[in-house]
Amino acid sequence: MTAYQFARAAVSQGHEIYRVFFYGDGVLNANSLSISPQDEKNLPQAWHNFLANNEIDSVACVSSALVRGILSSQESKRHKMADMSLCASTQIAGLGQLVDAALQSDRLVSFG
């Protein structure tokens, strides 16, 4: 929740976010099949809306995502699984995307 709140505050204050990179358990924020109790915020849905509405690039680490059952349509087909679970606002890629984001940005903020 802290990373989400930070990102929203940064954008609302006029800062630009080049890319959000979900790693480790953070990839659960890109799970389109996650359902939250009615009295709790659906964090994956909140992230999806925020990223899509602000046109922010979002990546889930491929190895972190696969081991947690977060699959894009490509990965679902490749591993012969029945369905995908990745939010449409996020793509699956490797750590090279994190390195690229660090090179393209003047700051890198990590939560976890």
N, C-alpha and C positions, 0 to 999 in steps of 0.2 A: 504494500500500500504506500510506503514511503517513497519509493521510486516513482510511482504513478503521480503522487501528489507533487513531488519535486518537478517532474516533467511538465505537468499542467501549469504550475506556478512559473516556471521558466518561460514557457510559451506566452503566458498571459502578460509577462513583463517585457515581451518583445525579443526574447532570445530565440535563436534558431537551433533546432535539434537536427543534426545531420542524419543520425541513425540510432535506433534503439536496438541493442543486441542482447537477447535473452540467452542466458547460459545457466547450466546446472538446473536447479529446481525452478529458476526463473522462466524456463520454457513453458511451465505450466500456465503462465499468463497468456500463452498463445493457443490454449486448448479450447476449441470451439464447442466441445462437448461438455464442458464444465458447467455444473448447475449449483448455484449457491442457495442457501436457505433464504426465504422471503425477507427476513429481517437483516440480511447482510448484503453488501455490495457485490455484484458479480464482477470481480476484478478482470477476468479475461474479456468480458464484454465491454467493460469500461475502457480497457487498453485498446481494444479493437476500434471502438468509436473515436477515441482520442487520436489514434494514429491515422485512421482514415479521414477524419474531419480536418486534420492539420497536414495531411499529405506527407507524413513522416515515414521514411524507409524503416522497416522493421525486419529483423532477422532472428531466427531461432537457431542456435547451434545444432548442427545435424546430429552429432553423437549424443548430446544431452537430450534432444527431442526424441530420437528413436528409442532410446532405452526407457523413456517415460511414456511411450505410446502416442507421441505427437507426430502425425504423419501428414505430409502433403499428398496430393493426388498422385504425383510421380512416385513418391516413396511407397505409398499404398499399393500401387500396381507392381512396383519392383519387388516388394516383399510378399506379393500375393495376399494382401489383406483385404478385408471386405469394404472398408470405408476409410475416409480421411478424417482427421481431427484438428487440423491446423486452421486457425483463423485466417480469413481471406486477406487481412491487412498485413500478414507476416509471411515471409518466405523462409525456407530452410536452406542454410549454407554453412560453410566452415568458418574457422577462426580467421581466415584471410579477410573476411568482411569486417571483423573487429579491428584488425590491423589497418585496413583501409580507412575505417571511420576515425581511428586515432590520428592517421596522417592528414586527413581532410579537416580536422577540427582543431580548435585552439585549446580545448579542454576535453578530458575524458573523465566521466564521473562513474563510479562503480558502487553498487549496492549489494549487500549480501553478507 
